Amino acid sequence: MKHYAILIFAAIASLLLFSCNSSETVSEEITDKPTWSEHIAPIIYKNCTPCHRPGESGMFDLLNYDDAKRNANKIKFTTQNKFMPPWPADPNYSHFDGERVLNETEIALIKNWVEDNCPCGDSLKEPKAPNFHEGSFFGKPDMVIKLPQPVAIKGNGIDAFLMLKYPFALEKDTFVQYVEFVPDKRKLVHHVNGHLLSYDNSREFDYTKGENSLPDALNNYIDAYSKMGLTYTDKKNPPLPALLGNVVYYLPGYIPPVYKEDIGGFRLPKNGVFFLKNIHYGPSNIDTEDNSHINIFFRKTPPKRPVFETQMGTFGISEIEPKLIIPPNEIKNFHTQVQIQNDISILSVNPHMHLIGKSFVAYALPPQGDTIRLVRINKWDFRWQYYYTYNNPVKIPKGSVIHVYGTYDNTDKNPFNPFHPPRTIEQGEGNESMQTTEEMFQFIFTYMPYKQGDEKISLKNN
């Protein structure tokens, strides 16, 4: 009973703390006469404009008053229903940098503004619209790497899994803080897993030759490397260049985590290739081409605190229980867990499921102390799969067990179910488990070995 009392007290304290934190974000009292300049523009520019601008995922622009008035009813409808701004993580469970969650006051202000025929107000009080660099969430990149030639995508209605190469050459070695993959066909690019190939300048190579794209080779990469001109040409061993894994990553809604100058980053050689080991294009009904590019942002100094990544569940270090098979007309729960062997500081987390995902929760149980909340998604949305970065690193003590639970809805009541009537959906092997109509259950997290004081480091970028 004492244990339950502690849990109840902790839950009440947590809710009170969240309420206090939420009240601090309310900058305006609800008014029946809100104006664009004074009340609405700050909300739109902060929460909507980053996506609602040319070249990004928003269906229309929200860069000024005219844009907002033209789409006022859509803004009212989507905010009243809390469909927009998209932020699947439950803010009552855990908090992250860059949260885009409107409070009740902001939602009411938008409603009142629209119903009052969108008054503009005093233009002198309007905040300056944010200035974005076209083709990036972060500003002008230090280097842009483009495909040697566009990728042809067949309009056959079938998922396509390809390998692509993005070669580059610099005057000298340097260091990179982060990499941003920018999809050209946002509705088609489902995910990207990419590596960095670093070439030894004392060896012979010519990665500008060979095929620029090939179907995913699954596990037969030696032959694929050769066809793409990625192997050394001097016939010495090893035949392949050094590889740094998981430096290019993308999912729908994904924005790469950006850490402070002394956290993360890697060495970039003067000669190299960003090799997309797997890029998944969803089904297309028309023949088209993709010209996705990669933005590189340099750093001035060598990395001080290396960042590592671990993946639980599908293709990861922990088994899924029971086996990931969802029979038709069932809602089914799954679990995976792993014990942490050393003290670590978790920086970011990335839950991943496909179309019939329903809910997701991850937390850590330390050997002593309270449950450490990591992330909870009450209503899974395949279209928005963020890599959530905490405001401060989260310490996970040695011996803690990370638990992850996922619920899948394979019934005809699930509007995102790809099969009607429902059929058995499971995790396949290789590319099969990556197809949109198959399923995955993953929890990916980035971390660094814990150091005293990590909890006080700010990871905020705003």
C-alpha positions as CSV (number, residue, x, y, z in Angstrom):
1,M,0.0,0.0,0.0
2,K,2.9,2.4,0.8
3,H,4.2,1.8,-2.7
4,Y,0.9,2.8,-4.3
5,A,0.6,5.9,-2.1
6,I,4.0,7.0,-3.3
7,L,2.9,6.5,-6.9
8,I,-0.3,8.5,-6.4
9,F,1.5,11.3,-4.7
10,A,4.1,11.4,-7.5
11,A,1.3,11.5,-10.1
12,I,-0.4,14.4,-8.4
13,A,2.8,16.3,-8.0
14,S,3.6,15.7,-11.7
15,L,0.2,17.1,-12.7
16,L,0.6,20.1,-10.5
17,L,4.1,20.7,-11.9
18,F,2.8,20.4,-15.5
19,S,0.0,22.8,-14.7
20,C,2.4,25.4,-13.4
21,N,4.7,25.0,-16.3
22,S,1.8,25.3,-18.8
23,S,0.5,28.5,-17.1
24,E,3.8,30.1,-17.6
25,T,3.5,29.7,-21.4
26,V,0.2,31.7,-21.5
27,S,1.4,35.1,-22.6
28,E,-2.1,36.6,-23.3
29,E,-5.4,36.5,-21.6
30,I,-8.4,35.3,-23.6
31,T,-10.0,38.2,-25.4
32,D,-13.1,38.4,-27.5
33,K,-11.3,40.9,-29.9
34,P,-7.9,39.3,-30.7
35,T,-6.0,40.8,-33.6
36,W,-3.5,39.3,-36.0
37,S,-0.7,41.7,-35.1
38,E,-0.9,41.4,-31.3
39,H,-2.3,37.9,-30.6
40,I,-2.4,35.6,-33.6
41,A,0.9,36.3,-35.5
42,P,3.1,35.2,-32.6
43,I,1.3,31.9,-32.4
44,I,1.4,31.2,-36.2
45,Y,5.0,32.3,-36.6
46,K,6.2,30.0,-33.8
47,N,4.1,26.9,-34.4
48,C,3.0,26.9,-38.0
49,T,5.3,28.9,-40.3
50,P,8.3,26.4,-40.0
51,C,6.4,23.9,-42.1
52,H,3.9,26.2,-43.8
53,R,6.4,27.9,-46.2
54,P,7.6,27.2,-49.7
55,G,9.3,23.8,-50.2
56,E,8.2,22.4,-46.9
57,S,5.4,19.9,-45.9
58,G,2.6,22.4,-45.2
59,M,-0.2,22.4,-47.8
60,F,-0.2,26.2,-47.9
61,D,2.0,29.1,-46.7
62,L,1.6,31.0,-43.5
63,L,4.1,33.8,-43.9
64,N,1.9,36.9,-43.3
65,Y,-1.5,38.2,-42.5
66,D,-2.9,37.6,-46.0
67,D,-1.9,33.9,-45.9
68,A,-3.5,33.4,-42.5
69,K,-6.8,35.2,-43.4
70,R,-7.0,33.2,-46.6
71,N,-6.8,29.9,-44.7
72,A,-8.5,31.1,-41.5
73,N,-11.2,28.5,-41.4
74,K,-8.7,25.7,-41.9
75,I,-6.6,27.1,-39.1
76,K,-9.5,27.3,-36.8
77,F,-10.8,23.8,-37.6
78,T,-7.4,22.0,-37.2
79,T,-6.5,23.8,-34.0
80,Q,-9.9,23.3,-32.4
81,N,-9.5,19.6,-33.1
82,K,-5.8,19.7,-32.0
83,F,-4.8,18.1,-35.3
84,M,-2.4,21.0,-35.8
85,P,0.3,21.8,-35.0
86,P,1.3,18.1,-35.2
87,W,3.0,17.0,-32.0
88,P,2.2,13.3,-31.3
89,A,4.2,13.1,-28.0
90,D,2.0,13.6,-24.9
91,P,3.1,16.8,-23.1
92,N,1.6,15.6,-19.9
93,Y,4.1,12.7,-19.8
94,S,7.4,14.2,-20.9
95,H,8.8,17.4,-22.4
96,F,11.1,18.1,-25.3
97,D,12.9,20.9,-27.0
98,G,10.8,22.7,-29.7
99,E,7.4,21.4,-28.4
100,R,4.6,22.7,-30.7
101,V,1.6,22.3,-28.4
102,L,-1.0,25.1,-28.3
103,N,-2.5,25.8,-24.9
104,E,-6.2,26.3,-24.4
105,T,-5.8,30.1,-24.4
106,E,-4.1,30.1,-27.7
107,I,-6.7,27.8,-29.3
108,A,-9.5,30.1,-28.0
109,L,-7.7,33.2,-29.3
110,I,-7.6,31.7,-32.8
111,K,-11.2,30.7,-32.6
112,N,-12.3,34.2,-31.5
113,W,-10.1,35.9,-34.2
114,V,-11.6,33.8,-37.0
115,E,-15.2,34.3,-35.9
116,D,-14.5,38.1,-35.7
117,N,-13.6,38.1,-39.4
118,C,-9.8,38.1,-38.8
119,P,-9.0,41.8,-37.7
120,C,-5.5,42.8,-38.6
121,G,-4.8,45.2,-35.8
122,D,-1.9,47.6,-35.4
123,S,0.8,46.6,-37.9
124,L,3.4,48.3,-35.7
125,K,2.7,45.6,-33.0
126,E,3.2,42.7,-35.4
127,P,6.3,40.6,-34.7
128,K,8.8,40.2,-37.5
129,A,8.0,37.1,-39.6
130,P,10.7,34.4,-39.2
131,N,13.3,34.2,-41.9
132,F,14.1,30.7,-43.2
133,H,16.6,29.5,-45.6
134,E,14.9,27.7,-48.5
135,G,15.5,24.0,-48.3
136,S,16.5,23.8,-44.6
137,F,15.1,24.1,-41.1
138,F,18.3,25.4,-39.7
139,G,19.6,28.1,-42.0
140,K,22.1,28.3,-44.8
141,P,24.2,25.0,-44.8
142,D,28.0,25.1,-45.2
143,M,27.8,22.5,-48.0
144,V,25.0,21.0,-50.1
145,I,25.5,17.6,-51.7
146,K,23.2,16.7,-54.6
147,L,22.6,13.5,-56.5
148,P,24.8,13.1,-59.6
149,Q,21.6,12.6,-61.5
150,P,17.9,12.3,-60.6
151,V,16.5,9.0,-59.4
152,A,13.8,7.5,-61.5
153,I,10.7,6.2,-59.6
154,K,8.3,4.0,-61.5
155,G,4.6,4.6,-61.2
156,N,3.8,1.0,-60.6
157,G,2.2,1.3,-57.2
158,I,4.9,-0.7,-55.5
159,D,7.3,0.3,-52.7
160,A,10.8,0.9,-53.9
161,F,14.0,0.3,-51.9
162,L,17.2,1.8,-53.4
163,M,20.8,2.5,-52.6
164,L,22.1,6.0,-53.5
165,K,25.5,7.6,-53.4
166,Y,26.2,11.3,-52.8
167,P,29.9,11.8,-53.5
168,F,31.8,14.9,-52.4
169,A,35.4,16.3,-52.4
170,L,36.8,19.0,-50.1
171,E,40.2,20.8,-49.9
172,K,40.9,19.3,-46.5
173,D,39.4,17.2,-43.8
174,T,37.0,19.0,-41.5
175,F,34.4,18.3,-38.9
176,V,30.6,18.1,-39.1
177,Q,28.1,19.0,-36.4
178,Y,25.0,17.6,-38.1
179,V,23.5,16.4,-41.4
180,E,20.1,17.3,-42.8
181,F,18.5,15.1,-45.4
182,V,16.0,17.1,-47.5
183,P,13.5,15.0,-49.4
184,D,12.4,16.2,-52.8
185,K,9.3,14.0,-52.9
186,R,8.1,14.3,-49.4
187,K,4.9,12.2,-50.0
188,L,7.0,9.3,-51.3
189,V,10.2,9.3,-49.2
190,H,9.3,7.1,-46.2
191,H,12.7,6.5,-44.6
192,V,16.5,6.9,-45.1
193,N,19.4,5.1,-43.5
194,G,22.7,6.4,-44.6
195,H,26.5,6.1,-43.8
196,L,29.7,8.0,-44.5
197,L,32.4,6.3,-46.5
198,S,35.9,7.7,-45.8
199,Y,38.7,7.1,-48.3
200,D,42.4,6.7,-47.5
201,N,44.3,9.2,-49.7
202,S,47.2,6.8,-50.0
203,R,45.0,4.3,-51.8
204,E,43.6,4.3,-55.3
205,F,39.9,5.0,-55.8
206,D,37.4,6.7,-58.1
207,Y,33.9,6.9,-56.6
208,T,32.7,9.3,-59.3
209,K,32.3,6.3,-61.6
210,G,29.8,3.5,-61.4
211,E,26.1,3.4,-60.9
212,N,24.5,6.2,-58.8
213,S,21.6,4.0,-57.7
214,L,20.8,0.4,-57.4
215,P,18.1,-1.7,-55.8
216,D,18.8,-2.4,-52.2
217,A,21.3,-5.3,-52.0
218,L,20.1,-6.5,-48.6
219,N,23.2,-8.3,-47.3
220,N,25.2,-8.6,-50.5
221,Y,26.9,-5.2,-50.3
222,I,30.3,-6.2,-51.7
223,D,29.0,-6.6,-55.2
224,A,26.8,-3.5,-54.9
225,Y,29.8,-1.4,-53.7
226,S,31.8,-2.5,-56.8
227,K,29.0,-1.7,-59.2
228,M,28.6,1.7,-57.7
229,G,32.3,2.4,-57.9
230,L,32.7,2.6,-54.1
231,T,35.5,0.1,-53.6
232,Y,39.2,0.9,-53.8
233,T,40.6,0.2,-57.3
234,D,44.2,-0.9,-56.3
235,K,43.1,-4.5,-55.5
236,K,44.6,-4.3,-52.0
237,N,42.9,-5.2,-48.8
238,P,40.6,-4.1,-47.4
239,P,38.6,-3.5,-50.6
240,L,36.1,-1.2,-48.9
241,P,36.7,2.2,-47.3
242,A,36.0,3.0,-43.6
243,L,32.4,3.3,-42.8
244,L,30.7,5.5,-40.2
245,G,27.1,4.3,-39.7
246,N,23.8,6.2,-39.2
247,V,24.9,9.7,-40.1
248,V,22.0,10.3,-42.5
249,Y,18.5,9.6,-41.2
250,Y,15.0,10.5,-42.2
251,L,11.4,9.7,-41.4
252,P,8.2,11.6,-42.1
253,G,8.2,14.8,-40.0
254,Y,11.8,14.1,-38.9
255,I,14.1,17.0,-38.1
256,P,17.7,16.0,-37.1
257,P,18.6,16.6,-33.5
258,V,21.0,19.4,-33.1
259,Y,23.2,19.4,-30.1
260,K,25.6,22.0,-28.6
261,E,29.1,22.4,-30.1
262,D,30.7,20.0,-27.6
263,I,28.1,17.2,-28.0
264,G,28.0,15.0,-31.1
265,G,29.6,15.6,-34.5
266,F,32.1,13.6,-36.5
267,R,35.2,14.0,-38.7
268,L,34.5,14.6,-42.4
269,P,37.3,13.4,-44.8
270,K,38.3,15.5,-47.8
271,N,37.3,12.5,-50.0
272,G,34.2,10.6,-49.3
273,V,30.6,9.5,-50.1
274,F,27.4,9.7,-48.2
275,F,26.0,6.2,-49.0
276,L,22.3,5.8,-48.5
277,K,22.3,2.1,-47.7
278,N,18.5,2.1,-47.8
279,I,16.1,4.8,-49.1
280,H,12.4,3.7,-49.1
281,Y,10.0,5.3,-51.6
282,G,6.4,4.6,-50.9
283,P,4.1,3.5,-53.8
284,S,3.7,5.9,-56.6
285,N,1.0,5.8,-59.3
286,I,2.9,8.0,-61.8
287,D,6.5,7.9,-63.1
288,T,8.5,10.6,-61.5
289,E,12.0,11.6,-60.4
290,D,13.6,12.4,-57.0
291,N,16.2,15.0,-56.4
292,S,16.6,14.8,-52.7
293,H,19.7,16.5,-51.3
294,I,21.9,16.6,-48.2
295,N,22.8,19.7,-46.2
296,I,26.0,19.7,-44.2
297,F,26.7,21.9,-41.2
298,F,30.3,22.2,-40.1
299,R,31.8,22.6,-36.7
300,K,35.0,24.3,-35.7
301,T,36.5,21.8,-33.3
302,P,36.8,18.0,-33.0
303,P,33.9,16.3,-31.2
304,K,34.4,16.2,-27.4
305,R,31.4,14.1,-26.3
306,P,30.7,11.4,-28.9
307,V,27.0,10.4,-29.3
308,F,25.9,6.8,-29.8
309,E,22.6,5.3,-31.0
310,T,20.8,2.2,-29.9
311,Q,17.8,0.5,-31.4
312,M,15.3,-1.7,-29.5
313,G,12.8,-4.0,-31.1
314,T,12.7,-4.6,-34.9
315,F,16.3,-5.1,-36.1
316,G,17.5,-4.0,-32.6
317,I,19.1,-5.3,-29.5
318,S,15.9,-6.5,-27.7
319,E,13.3,-9.1,-28.6
320,I,9.6,-8.2,-29.2
321,E,7.2,-10.2,-27.0
322,P,5.1,-11.7,-28.3
323,K,6.4,-12.0,-31.8
324,L,5.2,-9.1,-33.9
325,I,2.2,-10.7,-35.6
326,I,-1.2,-8.9,-35.6
327,P,-4.1,-11.1,-36.6
328,P,-7.0,-9.5,-38.4
329,N,-9.8,-7.8,-36.4
330,E,-7.6,-7.6,-33.3
331,I,-6.1,-4.9,-31.2
332,K,-2.9,-6.3,-29.8
333,N,-0.1,-5.2,-27.4
334,F,3.6,-5.8,-27.6
335,H,6.6,-5.3,-25.3
336,T,10.3,-5.1,-25.5
337,Q,12.9,-4.3,-22.9
338,V,16.6,-3.9,-22.3
339,Q,18.8,-3.5,-19.2
340,I,21.3,-0.6,-19.3
341,Q,24.8,-1.7,-18.4
342,N,26.4,1.7,-17.6
343,D,25.2,5.1,-16.5
344,I,24.1,7.0,-19.7
345,S,22.6,10.3,-20.6
346,I,19.8,10.0,-23.2
347,L,19.6,13.0,-25.5
348,S,16.9,12.1,-28.0
349,V,14.3,9.3,-28.7
350,N,12.6,8.1,-31.8
351,P,9.5,5.8,-31.6
352,H,8.7,4.0,-34.8
353,M,5.7,2.0,-36.0
354,H,3.8,1.8,-39.3
355,L,0.2,2.3,-40.3
356,I,-1.8,0.3,-37.8
357,G,0.2,1.6,-34.8
358,K,-2.3,2.9,-32.1
359,S,-0.2,4.0,-29.1
360,F,3.4,3.9,-27.8
361,V,5.0,4.4,-24.4
362,A,8.6,4.1,-23.2
363,Y,10.0,4.5,-19.7
364,A,12.9,3.3,-17.6
365,L,12.8,1.6,-14.2
366,P,16.0,2.3,-12.2
367,P,17.3,-0.1,-9.5
368,Q,16.3,2.6,-7.0
369,G,14.1,5.6,-7.3
370,D,11.1,6.7,-9.4
371,T,10.1,5.7,-12.9
372,I,11.9,7.8,-15.6
373,R,9.4,8.8,-18.2
374,L,10.8,8.8,-21.7
375,V,8.0,9.3,-24.2
376,R,4.3,8.5,-24.6
377,I,2.2,8.8,-27.8
378,N,-1.5,8.3,-27.1
379,K,-2.6,8.5,-30.8
380,W,0.1,7.2,-33.2
381,D,0.3,9.1,-36.5
382,F,2.4,7.5,-39.2
383,R,2.9,10.9,-40.9
384,W,4.7,12.5,-38.0
385,Q,7.6,10.5,-36.6
386,Y,9.8,12.9,-34.7
387,Y,13.2,12.4,-33.2
388,Y,12.4,14.0,-29.9
389,T,15.2,15.8,-28.1
390,Y,14.9,16.5,-24.4
391,N,15.4,20.0,-22.9
392,N,18.2,18.4,-20.8
393,P,19.9,15.0,-21.0
394,V,18.0,12.3,-19.1
395,K,20.2,10.2,-16.8
396,I,19.5,6.5,-16.9
397,P,21.4,4.8,-14.1
398,K,23.3,1.5,-14.5
399,G,21.0,-1.5,-14.0
400,S,17.9,0.4,-15.2
401,V,15.5,-1.5,-17.5
402,I,14.0,0.4,-20.4
403,H,10.5,-0.8,-21.1
404,V,8.6,-0.1,-24.4
405,Y,5.0,-1.0,-25.1
406,G,3.2,-0.7,-28.4
407,T,-0.5,-1.2,-29.3
408,Y,-1.6,-2.0,-32.8
409,D,-5.1,-1.8,-34.2
410,N,-5.7,-4.3,-37.0
411,T,-9.5,-3.8,-37.2
412,D,-11.7,-2.2,-39.9
413,K,-12.4,0.7,-37.5
414,N,-8.8,1.8,-38.0
415,P,-9.0,4.3,-40.9
416,F,-5.2,3.8,-41.6
417,N,-5.5,0.1,-42.0
418,P,-4.1,-0.7,-45.5
419,F,-6.2,-3.8,-45.9
420,H,-10.0,-4.0,-46.2
421,P,-11.1,-6.5,-45.0
422,P,-8.2,-6.7,-42.5
423,R,-5.6,-9.4,-42.9
424,T,-2.7,-10.7,-40.8
425,I,0.1,-8.1,-40.6
426,E,3.5,-9.0,-39.3
427,Q,7.2,-8.1,-39.4
428,G,8.9,-9.6,-42.4
429,E,12.5,-10.2,-43.2
430,G,14.7,-7.5,-44.6
431,N,12.8,-5.1,-46.8
432,E,9.6,-6.8,-46.2
433,S,9.4,-5.4,-42.7
434,M,10.1,-2.0,-44.1
435,Q,7.2,-1.9,-46.5
436,T,4.5,0.5,-45.6
437,T,1.9,-2.3,-45.3
438,E,4.1,-4.4,-43.1
439,E,4.8,-3.5,-39.5
440,M,7.7,-2.5,-37.3
441,F,8.1,-1.8,-33.5
442,Q,11.2,0.2,-32.7
443,F,12.5,2.5,-30.0
444,I,15.7,4.3,-31.1
445,F,17.6,6.5,-28.7
446,T,20.8,8.6,-28.8
447,Y,22.9,8.9,-25.8
448,M,26.4,9.6,-24.4
449,P,28.2,8.1,-21.4
450,Y,27.0,9.9,-18.3
451,K,29.2,12.6,-16.7
452,Q,28.4,14.4,-13.5
453,G,26.3,17.5,-14.2
454,D,24.8,16.2,-17.5
455,E,21.3,16.8,-16.2
456,K,22.0,20.6,-16.1
457,I,23.2,20.8,-19.8
458,S,20.7,22.6,-21.9
459,L,19.8,20.9,-25.2
460,K,17.5,23.7,-26.3
461,N,18.1,25.4,-29.6
462,N,15.6,28.2,-29.3
